[in-house]
Amino acid sequence: MLWTILGWILFGLIAGFIARALVPGKDDIGLLRTIVLGVVGSVVGGFLFGLLTVGFRGFQPAGWIGSVIGAIIVLVIYNKVTGRKSRSHA
């Protein structure tokens, strides 16, 4: 159980960091939000992958690519909802 939780934390951290690197602009969301971003992105990616391939299977985690895509979607939505990155600074 502990290894599963630690694995999800590490997985979420890596997927979240990749998503943050791919979305332009600076993200000051911190380490904990990056982990949550990656974990939620994995579930979103798994959901979307299921819809596009075999139909709705419930909420399941995705692999690396699906997790990063899901994390990018979650990050963009988060930025829109919170108003982050809406102002450009020269």
Secondary structure as UniProt FT lines:
FT   HELIX           2..22
FT   HELIX           30..53
FT   HELIX           64..82
FT   TURN            83..85
//
